[in-house]
């Protein structure tokens, strides 16, 4: 796929205690209109988004000013609306939004797709065309696009019928290849990030998926597990015990790989 020279971040915020932040259609529209109004003042590039019942995702380009200048006032204004509408008090969102730096194009394309596929992963819909609260409808039909959505990544596919067909294939191939859980988004995100690192690690060390996860005596696999463990901590702050359990890796074997890699000073 096309290479990009800019840096991006994957932004996520959730409802407090994983509670809903959108209850009716009007809520989604209010949020998007608040965002659009704020974006007119701080027009950063937003490449993809999805609003889910209890969390939201954005893929944005890093700009010269803090992203909080755009997003924090949006979340605050929406929280005021939400509490007033539903006659409640307290926090609507869970702490400050989280952001993950995207440092390579492979991961950029995976995040772009991951964000868009959230409604399918959650079991809300079977066809993204049926879910209006993301950037997807605007990619298919320009008349449905929100002004704040930047098409630079989508335009890689082309904006004609063949391009849209290629975009749908890009989404569809991943749907067939991945196993989805319908548990909370925290777990889905951890598995997504871990699976991406597994793929990168296997390519870097030229080993198989099974070798990475299960080979106990192959030195290359042990060192590769160390690399995977370090990247999991550094890039995504993934809890290694949970990742080890999710992937069926012995946690102590993962730590052994980290120690061996450091002892050998292997990059």
C-alpha positions as CSV (number, residue, x, y, z in Angstrom):
1,X,0.0,0.0,0.0
2,X,1.0,3.6,-0.3
3,X,3.6,5.0,2.0
4,X,2.9,8.1,4.1
5,X,5.4,10.5,5.6
6,X,3.2,12.0,8.3
7,X,2.7,10.8,11.9
8,X,-0.7,9.7,13.2
9,X,-2.3,8.8,16.5
10,X,-5.1,6.4,17.3
11,X,-7.3,8.1,19.9
12,X,-9.8,6.3,22.1
13,X,-12.1,7.4,24.8
14,X,-14.7,5.4,26.7
15,X,-17.8,5.9,28.8
16,X,-17.1,6.1,32.6
17,X,-17.2,2.6,34.0
18,X,-17.8,1.4,30.4
19,X,-21.3,3.0,30.6
20,X,-23.1,4.1,27.4
21,X,-22.3,7.6,26.1
22,X,-24.8,7.4,23.2
23,X,-28.4,6.3,23.9
24,X,-30.4,7.5,20.9
25,X,-29.6,8.7,17.4
26,X,-29.8,12.3,18.4
27,X,-26.9,11.8,20.8
28,X,-24.6,10.7,18.0
29,X,-25.6,13.7,15.9
30,X,-25.1,16.2,18.7
31,X,-21.6,14.8,19.3
32,X,-20.6,15.0,15.6
33,X,-22.0,18.5,15.3
34,X,-20.0,19.6,18.4
35,X,-16.9,18.1,16.9
36,X,-17.5,19.7,13.5
37,X,-17.9,23.1,15.1
38,X,-14.7,22.8,17.1
39,X,-12.8,21.4,14.1
40,X,-13.5,24.6,12.2
41,X,-11.3,26.4,14.7
42,X,-8.7,23.6,14.8
43,X,-8.9,21.8,11.4
44,X,-6.5,18.9,12.0
45,X,-6.6,15.9,9.6
46,X,-9.1,13.2,10.8
47,X,-8.7,10.2,8.6
48,X,-11.2,7.8,10.2
49,X,-13.6,7.7,13.1
50,X,-16.3,5.5,14.6
51,X,-18.8,6.2,17.4
52,X,-19.8,3.2,19.4
53,X,-22.4,3.0,22.1
54,X,-19.8,3.3,24.9
55,X,-16.6,4.4,23.2
56,X,-15.2,6.3,20.2
57,X,-12.1,5.9,18.0
58,X,-10.3,8.5,15.8
59,X,-7.3,8.2,13.5
60,X,-5.7,11.7,13.3
61,X,-2.6,13.3,12.0
62,X,-0.3,14.8,14.7
63,X,-0.3,18.6,14.3
64,X,1.7,21.5,15.9
65,X,-0.8,22.0,18.7
66,X,-1.9,19.4,21.3
67,X,-4.7,17.2,20.2
68,X,-6.5,17.9,23.5
69,X,-7.2,21.4,22.2
70,X,-9.6,19.9,19.7
71,X,-10.9,16.9,21.5
72,X,-11.1,17.8,25.2
73,X,-13.6,20.7,24.7
74,X,-15.7,18.4,22.5
75,X,-15.9,15.7,25.2
76,X,-16.6,18.3,27.8
77,X,-19.4,20.0,25.8
78,X,-20.9,16.6,25.0
79,X,-20.8,15.5,28.6
80,X,-22.7,18.7,29.6
81,X,-25.4,17.9,27.0
82,X,-25.6,14.2,28.0
83,X,-26.0,14.9,31.7
84,X,-28.6,17.6,31.1
85,X,-30.5,15.4,28.6
86,X,-30.6,12.4,30.9
87,X,-30.8,14.3,34.2
88,X,-27.7,12.8,35.6
89,X,-24.5,14.0,37.2
90,X,-20.9,12.8,37.3
91,X,-18.3,11.9,34.7
92,X,-19.6,10.8,31.3
93,X,-16.1,9.8,29.9
94,X,-13.5,7.7,31.7
95,X,-10.6,9.9,32.5
96,X,-8.6,11.6,29.7
97,X,-8.7,10.1,26.2
98,X,-5.9,7.6,25.4
99,X,-3.7,8.0,22.3
100,X,-1.3,5.6,20.6
101,X,1.4,6.8,18.3
102,X,1.5,5.2,14.8
103,X,5.1,4.9,13.6
104,X,4.8,2.8,10.4
105,X,2.6,2.5,7.4
106,X,1.7,-1.1,8.0
107,X,0.2,-0.3,11.4
108,X,-1.5,2.8,10.0
109,X,-3.4,0.7,7.5
110,X,-4.3,-1.9,10.2
111,X,-5.6,0.8,12.5
112,X,-7.6,2.5,9.7
113,X,-9.3,-0.8,9.1
114,X,-9.7,-1.7,12.8
115,X,-11.5,1.5,13.5
116,X,-14.0,1.1,10.7
117,X,-14.8,-2.5,11.5
118,X,-15.8,-1.8,15.1
119,X,-19.5,-2.1,14.6
120,X,-19.1,-5.6,13.0
121,X,-16.8,-6.7,15.7
122,X,-19.3,-5.7,18.3
123,X,-22.1,-7.5,16.5
124,X,-24.1,-4.3,16.0
125,X,-24.4,-4.8,12.3
126,X,-23.3,-7.3,9.6
127,X,-22.8,-4.7,6.9
128,X,-20.9,-1.4,7.5
129,X,-23.3,0.3,5.1
130,X,-26.0,-0.1,7.7
131,X,-24.0,1.8,10.4
132,X,-24.2,5.6,10.0
133,X,-21.9,6.6,12.9
134,X,-18.5,6.4,11.3
135,X,-16.5,7.7,8.4
136,X,-17.4,4.7,6.3
137,X,-20.7,6.0,4.8
138,X,-18.9,9.2,3.6
139,X,-16.2,7.0,1.8
140,X,-18.9,5.2,-0.1
141,X,-21.1,8.3,-0.8
142,X,-19.5,11.7,-0.6
143,X,-22.8,13.4,0.2
144,X,-22.8,11.6,3.6
145,X,-19.2,12.7,4.5
146,X,-18.7,14.9,7.5
147,X,-16.6,18.0,6.6
148,X,-13.9,17.1,9.2
149,X,-13.0,13.8,7.6
150,X,-9.9,13.9,5.5
151,X,-9.9,11.4,2.5
152,X,-6.1,11.2,2.0
153,X,-5.8,7.5,3.2
154,X,-9.1,6.4,1.6
155,X,-8.1,8.0,-1.7
156,X,-5.3,5.5,-2.0
157,X,-8.0,3.1,-3.3
158,X,-9.4,5.7,-5.7
159,X,-12.7,7.5,-5.6
160,X,-14.4,5.8,-8.5
161,X,-16.4,2.5,-8.6
162,X,-13.2,0.4,-8.9
163,X,-11.7,2.3,-5.9
164,X,-14.7,1.6,-3.7
165,X,-14.6,-2.0,-4.8
166,X,-10.9,-2.2,-3.7
167,X,-11.8,-0.5,-0.4
168,X,-14.6,-3.0,0.3
169,X,-12.2,-5.9,-0.5
170,X,-9.6,-4.4,1.9
171,X,-12.2,-4.5,4.6
172,X,-13.7,-7.8,3.7
173,X,-10.4,-9.7,3.5
174,X,-9.6,-8.8,7.1
175,X,-13.1,-9.8,8.3
176,X,-12.5,-13.3,7.0
177,X,-9.0,-13.5,8.4
178,X,-9.6,-12.4,12.0
179,X,-11.4,-13.9,14.9
180,X,-13.6,-11.4,16.6
181,X,-14.7,-11.3,20.2
182,X,-17.8,-9.5,21.4
183,X,-16.4,-8.8,24.8
184,X,-15.3,-5.3,25.9
185,X,-13.3,-3.1,23.6
186,X,-10.3,-3.1,25.9
187,X,-9.8,-6.8,25.3
188,X,-10.4,-6.4,21.5
189,X,-7.8,-3.6,21.3
190,X,-5.2,-5.6,23.3
191,X,-5.7,-8.6,21.0
192,X,-5.5,-6.4,17.9
193,X,-2.3,-4.8,19.0
194,X,-0.8,-8.1,20.1
195,X,-1.7,-9.8,16.8
196,X,-0.1,-6.9,14.9
197,X,3.1,-7.3,16.9
198,X,3.1,-11.0,16.3
199,X,3.0,-10.5,12.6
200,X,5.8,-8.0,12.7
201,X,7.9,-10.2,15.0
202,X,7.5,-13.2,12.8
203,X,8.6,-11.2,9.7
204,X,11.6,-9.6,11.5
205,X,13.0,-12.9,12.8
206,X,11.7,-15.1,9.8
207,X,9.9,-17.6,12.0
208,X,6.4,-19.0,12.0
209,X,3.5,-18.1,14.2
210,X,3.7,-21.5,15.9
211,X,7.5,-21.1,16.5
212,X,7.0,-17.7,18.1
213,X,4.2,-18.9,20.5
214,X,5.2,-22.5,21.2
215,X,8.9,-23.3,20.4
216,X,10.6,-23.8,23.7
217,X,14.2,-24.6,22.7
218,X,14.8,-22.7,19.5
219,X,17.0,-19.8,20.4
220,X,15.7,-17.6,17.6
221,X,12.1,-18.1,18.8
222,X,13.1,-17.4,22.4
223,X,14.8,-14.1,21.3
224,X,11.8,-13.3,19.1
225,X,9.5,-13.7,22.1
226,X,11.7,-11.3,24.0
227,X,11.4,-8.7,21.2
228,X,7.6,-9.2,21.1
229,X,7.4,-8.7,24.9
230,X,9.5,-5.6,24.9
231,X,7.5,-4.0,22.0
232,X,4.2,-4.9,23.7
233,X,5.3,-3.0,26.8
234,X,7.0,-0.1,25.0
235,X,4.6,0.6,22.1
236,X,1.2,-0.3,23.6
237,X,1.8,-0.6,27.3
238,X,0.2,-4.1,27.1
239,X,0.0,-6.1,30.3
240,X,2.3,-9.0,29.6
241,X,0.5,-11.5,31.8
242,X,-2.8,-10.9,30.1
243,X,-1.2,-11.0,26.7
244,X,0.6,-14.3,27.5
245,X,-2.7,-15.8,28.7
246,X,-4.6,-14.6,25.6
247,X,-2.1,-16.0,23.2
248,X,-1.4,-19.2,25.1
249,X,2.2,-18.3,25.9
250,X,3.9,-19.1,29.2
251,X,4.4,-15.8,30.9
252,X,7.8,-16.9,32.3
253,X,8.9,-18.0,28.8
254,X,8.1,-14.5,27.6
255,X,10.2,-12.9,30.3
256,X,13.0,-15.4,29.6
257,X,13.1,-14.2,26.0
258,X,13.2,-10.6,27.1
259,X,16.2,-11.3,29.4
260,X,18.0,-13.4,26.8
261,X,17.6,-10.7,24.2
262,X,19.0,-8.0,26.6
263,X,21.9,-10.3,27.6
264,X,22.8,-10.8,23.9
265,X,22.2,-7.1,23.1
266,X,20.1,-8.0,20.1
267,X,18.1,-5.2,18.5
